[in-house]
Amino acid sequence: MTWITKDKSFYKNVFTLAIPISLQHLITFLVGFADNVMVGRLGDDAVSGVYLGGQLQFLLQQLVVGLGSALLILTAQYWGKGDTTPIRRLIGLVIRIGALSAILMSLATGLFPEQILSLFSDEAGAIREGVAYLRIQSLSYLFFAVSQILIYAMRSVETTRVGMMASLVTLVFNVVFNELLIFGRLGLPAMGVRGAAMATLIARIMECAAVAIYVFLIDQKLQMRLREIFAPAGKLVGHYLRYGLPVIAGDLVWAVNLMCQGAIVGHFTADVITAVSVTNTMNSLIYVWLNGLWGGVSIVIGKTIGAGKREKVKEYARTVQLMFLGVGVLSGALVFFGKELFLLMYQGISAEATTTARLLMTVLSCTIVGTCYQACCLGSLVKAGGDTSFVFKNDTIFVFLVVLPSAIIASRLGAPIWVVFLCLKIDQLLKCIVAVIKVNRFRWIRELANEKG
């Protein structure tokens, strides 16, 4: 039994795919980070408001991730078989679902922003700023959903640079217009958080346009055409829903989890909300390279299963476990020793928020080790391997029976925020036990592309 594969093509393929995906996630992170840091110069209420407003964006983001991940799981196996017709039909189906979902969310958040944000916080200043941000930012949902689904489609056929370049376009436009609109440069009015939202909207429109031009006019692998967005998917609908619904439901459970966490945190003071926002930004930074490796492994595993190489999949899976454990230890060290440098970028927040963020990052430096191992193994192996329902069931049990109950009880008993934060992250350590057992039984390897819809 080999724990470290000697197959050089595995490492080459994973890192060839992972580097552009990581760079895309880095650029995407920098888009949100730019908002976070630049709005941070406006004070705690502005940071808290953008954090609360971002909860709705995160719900859509997780839905899109679910739709895209389910698409990737199926299309990567079809790509391994060399069959592109089902891939185009599936892409059209998922775009229709994603676009409709985004439109419905835009209507809800645009019409009832105050009512929605009041579910997450009772801080009047944070809600006021969040409403101003959300009314404009909600207009970007459709463009975000379409562009991200197309990026997932390109990943499934091993084209990862398009996402990176599109995200670079988004970053440039977002940073430039943030500076112009938040602070009122070049004679423009200073719009504060509304300026940050407007910059995001402009950037998302440009990103969507760039991705669409590539997919429909330049790409030669799929040769996707605009009319295929509306083409009937036939039996593929049932095939997608059978394996896709658990993936989508799992990501929505995670979104509900984080929104509930936002509501729990939102009932603390503004400085605590700000500290959690800063800490979550650090967490997102770690996810940059994590998502790259995760994405690269998922594509390689899916393609290898589609090619019928079952024993090779097992060999790769053992190597991946050691890889992600090492990534976890390194990530924990980076968070612990890098937190002071990271906090230097938040000069506008209060001393109380800075002190609390420092404490929360210490907790994060421990839990991130578990995140790197279990989340990546369950996501890039078990889920990508075809056992799509297991991760959904596992997350649901931990979220509703462990994470949220423990955090609610801790907050009701008046526990300090670091204890509540630990409760919100404790599943990341506990799930490692589940991951070790599940992955090494290898019952998750399924050839979905050979099954009927």
N, C-alpha and C positions, 0 to 999 in steps of 0.2 A: 504493500500500500504506500503510494507516494503522497507526501504532504506538500512538497514544493515541486511543481511541474518543471520539467526541463525543456518544455516546448517553447522555444523562443518566439514563435509566432503569436502565442497567447499574450505575452507581455507587450509585444509590438502592437498587436491589434487593440488591446485594452488602452494603452497609453496614447496611441494615435487617435483613438476616439475620445479618450478622457480629457486630453489637453484642450481641444477646442470647446468641449462642453464646460470644463472648469472655467475657461476664459469667458465663456458666455455668462455663466453664473456669477463670475466676479464682476463683470460689467453690469449685469442686472442688479447685483448687490449694491454696486456703486451708485446706481440710479436712486435707490431707496436711501442709501447712506447720505447722498448729497442732500436730499430732502431733510433727513434727520439732523445732520450737522448744521446746515444753513438755517433751518427753522429754529434750531437750538439757540441761535443768537437772539431769538425773540422772547426767550424765557420758558419757564416750566409749563405754563398753560398752553403755549403753542405746540411744544413737543408732545404733551399729553393729548391734545386735540388731534394731532396728526396720527398719533398712536391709536387712538380710539377709532378714528375714521378709517385707518388701515385694516381694522378687523373685518370690515365688509369686503375689502379688496382681497383679503386673505381667504375668505370663504369662496370667492370666485376662483382665486388662484388654485385652491385645493381641488375644486371641481374640475378645472381645466387640467390639472396634473393627473387626476383620476382618469379623465377622458383620454388624455394623451398617453398615459402609461398603459391603459388597456389597449389602445391602438398600437403602441410600440410592441407589446407582448405578442400580439397576433401577427402584425406585419413583419416583424423581425424573422419569424419562423417562415412566413411565405417568401421572404427575401432569401432565406437559406435554401429554399426549394427552387428559387429562380422564377417565381410566379408573381407578376406585377399587377395583373388585372384585378384580383381581389383587393390589393393594397389601395388602388385608386378608388374603388367603390367604398371601402371602409373610411378613407380620408373624407370623402364627400359626406358620408353619414355622420361622422363625428363633428365636422364643421357645422352642420345643420343643428345638431344637438347643442353644441357649445355656443353658437350665436344666439339661439333662442333663450338659453339660460342667462346669457349676459344681458340681453335686452330686458328680460323680466327683472333682473337684479338692479339694473340701471333705473327702471321705473320706480321700484320700491324704495331705493335709497335716495333717489332724487326728489320724490314726493314726500317722504316721511323721515328725513334724516334725524330730526330732533327726537322723535319718538323711539327710533332705533338706537341712537346713541345713549339715551337715558337708561337703556337696559344694561349698559356697560359701566356707567359711572353716575354719581350724583354731584360731581364737581362742576359747578356752573360755568366756570371759566374754561375748563377743558371741553365741555359740551359745546359751548359757544364757538370755540375755535374749530372743533371737529365738524360742526354743521357747515361752517363756511368752507371748509376743505372738501367735505364729502359731496356737496351740491355740484361742484365742478368736476371732481375726480371721477364721479360715477359715470360721466359721459365717455370715459376712456375704456369702459369694460368690454364693449363689443370689439374694439380694435385689439385689445389685449388678448381676448379669447381666440380670435381668428389667427393672429400671428403665432401664438404659442402652439396651437394645434398643428399648424403648418410646419413649425420647427420640429415638433415630435415626429411628424411624417418624414421629414428629411433625415432625422436621426435613424429611423428604422431601416433606411437603405444606406447607412454609413456615410451620410453627408452631414457633417457636424459644423462646418465652418460658417454656413449660412446663418445659423443662430447666433454665432459669435459676432459676425459682422452687423447683423440687425441690432443686436444689443449695444454695439458700439455707437451706432447711429442714435439710438435712444439716449445713451449716456451723454453724448455731445449736446444734443438738443435740450435735454433736461437740465444740465448744469448751466448752460448759457442762459436759458430762459428763466431758471431759478434766480440767477443773479439779477437779471433785468426786471423781473416781475415781483419778486419778494421785496426787494429793497428799492425799486424805482430808479433804475439806472437809465441813462440816455434820454432823460425827459419823460420816461414812462411813470405812471403812478405807482407808489409803493403799495402792493396788494397784500403783503403778509402771507398767511397760510393759503389764501386764495390764489396768490401768485404761484406758490408751490404746486397747487392742484392744476392750475392752467398749464404750467410747464410740463407736468406729467401727461396731460391730455395731448399737447402738441407732439411730445416725444413718442407717445403710443401710436398716434396716427402715422408718423413717419416710419416707425418700426414696421407696422402692418403693411404699409405700401412697399417697403423694401423687400420684405419676405415674399409678398404676393408676386411681385415682379420676377423674383428669382424662380419661384416654384412654377408659375404658369408660363413664363416666357423664356427662361434660360435652362433650367434643369433638363438633362437628357436621360436620366435613369428611369424616372417614372413617366415622363412626358404627360404630366397632368394638365388638363385643360379646364377652363372655368366652368364649362357646361357640366363637367363631371361632379361638381359640388351638388347638383340637383338630380344626378342619376340614381335610379332605384338600386338599393343594395341587395334586394332579394333575400335569399337564405342567409346571407352574411349578417343580416340584422340579428337573427336568432343566435348565430355563432358569437357575434360581438357581445350581445347582452348576456349570454350564458357565462362567458369568462370576464366580460368587462364590468358587469354590475357589481361583483364583489370588490373589484379594484376601486371603482368610483365610490361605492358606499364606504369603503375603508378610508379613502381620502376625505370624504365628507364627515365621517366620524372624527377624524383628526381635526378637521376644521371646526366642528362643534366643540371639541375638546379645547382648542386654543381660544375660541370665542368665549367659552365658559370661564377659561382661565383669565381672559381679559376682563370679564365681569367681576370675578373674584378680586383681582388686583385693582380694578377700577374703583372699588369702594374704599381703597386706602387714600391717603392724601396725595396731592399733586406731585410732591417730590418723590414719593414711592413709585407712582406710575411712571414718572420720568426715568427713575433708576431701572425699572423693569424694561422699559423701552430701550435704554442704552445696552442693557445686558443681552436682550434679545437680538440687538444689532450685532453684538459680538458673536452670538450663537449663529446668526446668519452668515457671518464672515467665515466661520469654520465650515459651514455647509457648502461653501463655494467649491473647495477641492473635493469634499465628500461626495457631492452630487456628480462631479466629473467622473470620479472612479466608479461610483455606483452606476452611472449611465453607460460608461464604457463596458463594464462587466455585464450589465443586462443585455446589451446588444450582442456581445460575443456569446453569452450563454444561450440566448434565444436562437441565434443563427446556428450554433453547434447542435442544439437539440433538433432544429429543423432539418439539419443534414443527417440526422440519425446516429450521431456519435455519442452514445450514452455513457460509455466508460470514460471517454475524454471529458465529458461534463463533470463526472465525479472527481476526476483528477484536478480539474480547474477549481471546483468548489472547495476542496481542501486548501488549495493555495490561497484562494480569496479570503478564507477565514483568518489566516495568519496575516495577510495583507491588511485587513481592516482592523485587526487588533492592534497592530503596530501604528496604524494611522490614528487610532483612538488615543493611545498613550502620548503620541507626539502632539495631538490636538489639545489634550488636557494640559500638557506642559506649556504650550503656546498661550492658552487662556490665562493660566496662573501667573506666568512670568511677564506676559504682555499687557496685563490689565491697566497698569499705571500709564503706560505709553498711550494706550487706547483712550483713556479718560482725558488725556491732555487735549483731545480734539473737541471736547465738550466744555468750552470755557464759559458758555452762557448759562449753564444750569446751576442750581443752588448747591451750597456746600453739603447740605443734608442729602440731596440726591446723589452727589458724588460719593459720599461715604457709604450709602446704601448700595449703590451700584458695585462698589469695590467688594462688598461682602457677598453679593449675589454672584459675581463672577468667580469667586472662590468656590462656591457651591457648583457652579457650572463646570469648572475645571475637572471636577470628579465625575459628574454625570455624563459629560460628553464622551468619556471613554466607552461607556456602555452604548451610547447612541451610535457611535461609529461602528461598533461590532454588530449589535443586534439589528439595527435599522437597515444597514447595508446588506447583511447576510439574508435577512428575511425579504428585503425588497429586491435586491439584484440577483438572488438565487431562487428562493422559494416562489416569489411572485412572478418573476420573469421566466421561471422554469415551468409555469403552468398551473401551480396550485394557488390560484388567485383568491380562493375563499378563506384560506387559513389565516392570512395576515389580517383580513377584515375581522374575523372572529376573535383573533388574539388581541387586536387593538381595542375592539369593543369591550371585551372583558376587563382589560386593564384600565381603560378610560372611565367606565361607569361603575366599576366595583373597587377600584384602588385609588386612582389619581384624584378624580373630582371629590369623592366622599372624604378622603383624608385631608385635602386642601380646605374644603368647606368647614370641616370640624375644627381644623387648626385655626382658621381665621375667626370662627365664631368664639373660640376659647381665648382669643386675644393673643395668639402666638406671634412672635416677631416675624417680619416679612421673610427672613431667610429660611425659617422653618416652613412657612407656607410655600415658598419657592421650591424647597427640597421635595415637598409632597407632590408638587406639580411635575417634578422631574424624576421621581423615584422609579417609575416604570421603566426608564431607560436602563437601569441597572438590573431590575428583576427579569426583564425580557431576555437577558443574555442566557439565562438558564434554558428558556424555551428554545432560543435560537440554536444553541449547541445540540440539543436533542433532535430538533426538527431537521436541521440541515444535514446532519450526519446519518440520518436514516434513508435519505435519498428518494423518498416516496413522492417528492414534489416534481420529479422529472416527467413531463407529459408532452407528447407530440401533438400540439393543438392543430397544427396546419393539416394534419392527416385526418382530423375528425370532421364529421358533418355538422353543419349549422342546425 
